[in-house]
């Protein structure tokens, strides 16, 4: 399956969550499934990635890939490309 980066859209301060989960890297069939997979990783939270952006970063995940949650600003404040909204 493709590999997706799930990130908070630029300027979406209202989507910050108290646990500082600001991103995830998951393998999923599409963007919608990537959001669901990211939410499934954060089992103690109530859909912390709802409304986030998804960006396909690879056509397939390499063998041994493990989905991961990311704390903090994964793309940086100055980045405005894919996965960060307009």
N, C-alpha and C positions, 0 to 999 in steps of 0.2 A: 504494500500500500504506500501511497505518497506520504511524505513527511511534511508536517505543518508547524509553523510558528504561530502561536496564539498570543496576541498582544492587545493592550489597551489602546484604543484610538487616541491620536493626538488631540489634546484639548478636552478630553472626556474625564475631567477631574471627578465628576459624579460617580464614575465607575471604580474609583480607588476603593480597595477593600481593607479592612483593619488588619489583616494578616500580611499585608504587603505582597500578596501573590499577584504579580503583574504580568506574568507570561507563563507559557508552557510550550514544550516541544513534544508533539505526539504524532503517531502514524494513524491515518484515518482515510476513509474513502473520499471525503470531500470536506469543505469548510464547516458545514453543519455538524458532521460527525466529529470533526476535530474539537469543536466547542464542547460537545457531549463527552468526549474522551478526556479533555482537560478538567471538566467538572467532576468526572468520575475519579480523577486522581486526588482531588481535594475532598475526601469523604466527610470531613468534619465541618464542611462549610455548605452554605445553601447557594449553589450555582454561582460561584465567584467570577466565572468567565462569561456570564450572560452579557451580550452586547459587545463583546470584544471582536477585534478583527482577526482574520486568519490569512496567512500567506503560505503558499506551498513553497517549500525551500529545497525539496528534492523529489525526484520521480519515485524513488523507493527508499525505504530505510535500509541501512546496512545491517548485515547479520550481527546480532548481539545488541541492537539498539534497545534502549530502555527509555520509555517516556519519562519526562521530567517536568517538575514545576519550577518556575523561576521567580525568585524574590527580587524586588527592586526594578529599576528601569532598564529593561533589556536592550532597548534601542538607542537610548540617549535623547535628551531634550532637543538637540539640533536636527536630528534625523527626521525627514519628512517624506520618505519614500514609501514603498509598499508596506503595509502592515501598520501604518501610522496615520491613516486618513489623509484628508487634504490639508 
